[in-house]
Amino acid sequence: MHDEKNIVKSDVIVLGAGLAGLASAFGVLGRGQKPVVIEKEAIVGGMSCSIRRDGFVFDLGGHRFLPHNIKTTEYVRALFKDKTLLLRNRKSQIYLGGKFLQYPPEAIDLLRRLGIATSLKCAFGGLCARIRQGILKEPENTLKDWLMHRFGQDLYDIYFGPYSAKLWGVDPDQISSEWAPQRVSVSSIGVVIRNLMPAKGRAIKTYARKFLYPVGGIGRIPELMAGQIGGMGSKVFLNHCASKITRHENGYMVEAEDGRAGRRLFFAKKIISTMPLSEFVMMLEPRVPPEVLNAAGSLRFRSVRFLNLMLNTDEVTKNTWLYVPEDKFTFFRIQEFNKWCPKNAPRGKVGLSLEVACQKGDRLWSMPDEELLDICLMDLKKMRVDLEKKVIGYFSTYAEHAYPFYSLDYRRHLQKIYRFMESFDSIVVTGRQGLFRYLNMDRALEVGFEAAEALYDPARRLHFLRDKEDRKYLESNLHLSKKKR
Ligand SMILES: Cc1cc2nc3c(=O)[nH]c(=O)nc-3n(C[C@H](O)[C@H](O)[C@H](O)COP(=O)(O)OP(=O)(O)OC[C@H]3O[C@@H](n4cnc5c(N)ncnc54)[C@H](O)[C@@H]3O)c2cc1C
């Protein structure tokens, strides 16, 4: 029996205080309803959080805010009344074959670093692949097909193949091609070649050179949102991990493990969930049909561990971030956080984050910080970056559900779960984890707002999940600046 007095009651329970969860709560408040937000971590923000230590700011990997929708831009800008949302320039390179190459490629740089023969071979091979695919129109089921048809064998072998294999931990022929159009920021050899030609004021369509970023780290966005919804009467319960959801005649009871007080119960008529879809489905009571459970068990995420270094030096590279595709290096990307914002580290110091793709529980995920530090410092030395005597502090942060893994049959499983979720008229799943979609921050915010609408509008609710199956994503049409009136 539950002690009624101790049950936290509200109109809507929102699971997760990442961007999507906080946006959902804001949307619910906008309808005059009262939400409570349950978050398992000690801070808000989910994957868009910032960890601050000894004057350093570390995000979970680099987070550029690139809004595609003017309303989202205006909403986020309005949170920063103190004008601390900055427009920043991107500078990124690839470390390949012992050389630092500009990314996206620039003609002089490519010729100088790769040599005329390799550069021409890449360009020619890519064009041939493009023409061949234009004529043959071969199916593109896998990420490998997609990359080979656009860039050709040489660029695939040099960069795209190794980088993808390292990030995902499997060969690109095991990954669905659906992932690529959303995430490969240079979309074909044609785009690469056009970029090689010097022309003033031209930017690659799928490539953003500028981005928005707050003083204090990307986590300022969710922190300000949490403050906003708090001011409107909603409460975020931190350190509460939802573990069971039971359907009752008139609503849902959510049990959450509270690190300190044990277990707390929440009751509401409606739920918006932004936690990982598979975990959400598995904690529903009464138990869901076995075929849906099987589908949920088939959805996988790729994890990332971030080794954060506090360095006693004023610069490591000139980059905001650096791609490191080769397998011989443990990390696949390096973020230099004071290049994102100078205030991300004390004066004369650098906050460097090494991103290591892994699987929760595997060797790279589990090894002690000291061991990973030794390996990474050796790797950096191989790149002629010697930081051994400059490390004044280090710690790891983790993103277990960093990337939804689009396996070749993921869509079949996802559709089964989506169709099942459509049978609930008082539950909406949303956000990057909740939808199992490769959404960036701006879309996470938007699907949060949309989820609140869908919860109260049966027609919208019906289309909500179907829409999310097909969204295309390009880094074009950005709305970084203020609305022109
Ligand atoms: C390495 C990396 C780099 C990225 N870079 C960019 C970038 O440059 N630009 C960009 O726009 N986007 C970027 N993203 C994507 C961005 O992080 C996401 O789009 C956004 O954070 C998703 O927000 P969300 O609220 O949907 O999900 P999340 O942030 O994952 O929120 C889900 C929340 O649910 C909570 N939760 C989970 N289980 C439970 C439970 N049982 N009980 C209670 N709470 C629970 C989690 O703790 C979390 O807070 C990046 C992501 C990664 C991993």
PDBQT file of the ligand as one rigid body, heavy atoms in Angstrom, charges set to zero:
ROOT
HETATM    1  C1  LIG A 501      29.491  13.861 -27.953  1.00  0.00    +0.000 C 
HETATM    2  C2  LIG A 501      28.269  14.638 -28.353  1.00  0.00    +0.000 A 
HETATM    3  C3  LIG A 501      28.406  15.846 -29.013  1.00  0.00    +0.000 A 
HETATM    4  C4  LIG A 501      27.270  16.568 -29.400  1.00  0.00    +0.000 A 
HETATM    5  N1  LIG A 501      27.442  17.754 -30.046  1.00  0.00    +0.000 NA
HETATM    6  C5  LIG A 501      26.367  18.472 -30.412  1.00  0.00    +0.000 A 
HETATM    7  C6  LIG A 501      26.529  19.719 -31.079  1.00  0.00    +0.000 A 
HETATM    8  O1  LIG A 501      27.648  20.169 -31.350  1.00  0.00    +0.000 OA
HETATM    9  N2  LIG A 501      25.407  20.416 -31.414  1.00  0.00    +0.000 N 
HETATM   10  C7  LIG A 501      24.149  19.957 -31.138  1.00  0.00    +0.000 A 
HETATM   11  O2  LIG A 501      23.175  20.651 -31.450  1.00  0.00    +0.000 OA
HETATM   12  N3  LIG A 501      23.965  18.773 -30.512  1.00  0.00    +0.000 NA
HETATM   13  C8  LIG A 501      25.038  18.022 -30.143  1.00  0.00    +0.000 A 
HETATM   14  N4  LIG A 501      24.862  16.821 -29.502  1.00  0.00    +0.000 N 
HETATM   15  C9  LIG A 501      23.487  16.341 -29.278  1.00  0.00    +0.000 C 
HETATM   16  C10 LIG A 501      22.869  16.926 -27.995  1.00  0.00    +0.000 C 
HETATM   17  O3  LIG A 501      23.638  16.526 -26.886  1.00  0.00    +0.000 OA
HETATM   18  C11 LIG A 501      21.459  16.369 -27.870  1.00  0.00    +0.000 C 
HETATM   19  O4  LIG A 501      20.710  16.700 -29.016  1.00  0.00    +0.000 OA
HETATM   20  C12 LIG A 501      20.653  16.880 -26.680  1.00  0.00    +0.000 C 
HETATM   21  O5  LIG A 501      21.429  17.008 -25.527  1.00  0.00    +0.000 OA
HETATM   22  C13 LIG A 501      19.508  15.902 -26.461  1.00  0.00    +0.000 C 
HETATM   23  O6  LIG A 501      18.688  16.336 -25.414  1.00  0.00    +0.000 OA
HETATM   24  P1  LIG A 501      17.556  15.371 -24.852  1.00  0.00    +0.000 P 
HETATM   25  O7  LIG A 501      16.883  16.095 -23.778  1.00  0.00    +0.000 OA
HETATM   26  O8  LIG A 501      16.753  14.873 -25.989  1.00  0.00    +0.000 OA
HETATM   27  O9  LIG A 501      18.341  14.086 -24.296  1.00  0.00    +0.000 OA
HETATM   28  P2  LIG A 501      19.290  13.958 -23.024  1.00  0.00    +0.000 P 
HETATM   29  O10 LIG A 501      20.155  15.147 -22.917  1.00  0.00    +0.000 OA
HETATM   30  O11 LIG A 501      19.954  12.639 -23.128  1.00  0.00    +0.000 OA
HETATM   31  O12 LIG A 501      18.264  13.955 -21.806  1.00  0.00    +0.000 OA
HETATM   32  C14 LIG A 501      17.671  12.793 -21.301  1.00  0.00    +0.000 C 
HETATM   33  C15 LIG A 501      17.651  12.936 -19.791  1.00  0.00    +0.000 C 
HETATM   34  O13 LIG A 501      16.952  11.833 -19.215  1.00  0.00    +0.000 OA
HETATM   35  C16 LIG A 501      17.622  11.472 -18.030  1.00  0.00    +0.000 C 
HETATM   36  N5  LIG A 501      17.254  10.094 -17.677  1.00  0.00    +0.000 N 
HETATM   37  C17 LIG A 501      17.611   8.953 -18.306  1.00  0.00    +0.000 A 
HETATM   38  N6  LIG A 501      17.093   7.889 -17.679  1.00  0.00    +0.000 NA
HETATM   39  C18 LIG A 501      16.376   8.366 -16.634  1.00  0.00    +0.000 A 
HETATM   40  C19 LIG A 501      15.613   7.752 -15.614  1.00  0.00    +0.000 A 
HETATM   41  N7  LIG A 501      15.476   6.420 -15.538  1.00  0.00    +0.000 N 
HETATM   42  N8  LIG A 501      15.017   8.548 -14.693  1.00  0.00    +0.000 NA
HETATM   43  C20 LIG A 501      15.147   9.901 -14.743  1.00  0.00    +0.000 A 
HETATM   44  N9  LIG A 501      15.874  10.529 -15.690  1.00  0.00    +0.000 NA
HETATM   45  C21 LIG A 501      16.473   9.774 -16.626  1.00  0.00    +0.000 A 
HETATM   46  C22 LIG A 501      19.092  11.627 -18.392  1.00  0.00    +0.000 C 
HETATM   47  O14 LIG A 501      19.920  11.698 -17.249  1.00  0.00    +0.000 OA
HETATM   48  C23 LIG A 501      19.052  12.921 -19.198  1.00  0.00    +0.000 C 
HETATM   49  O15 LIG A 501      19.233  14.046 -18.380  1.00  0.00    +0.000 OA
HETATM   50  C24 LIG A 501      25.971  16.066 -29.124  1.00  0.00    +0.000 A 
HETATM   51  C25 LIG A 501      25.842  14.845 -28.448  1.00  0.00    +0.000 A 
HETATM   52  C26 LIG A 501      26.974  14.136 -28.078  1.00  0.00    +0.000 A 
HETATM   53  C27 LIG A 501      26.804  12.830 -27.373  1.00  0.00    +0.000 C 
ENDROOT
TORSDOF 0
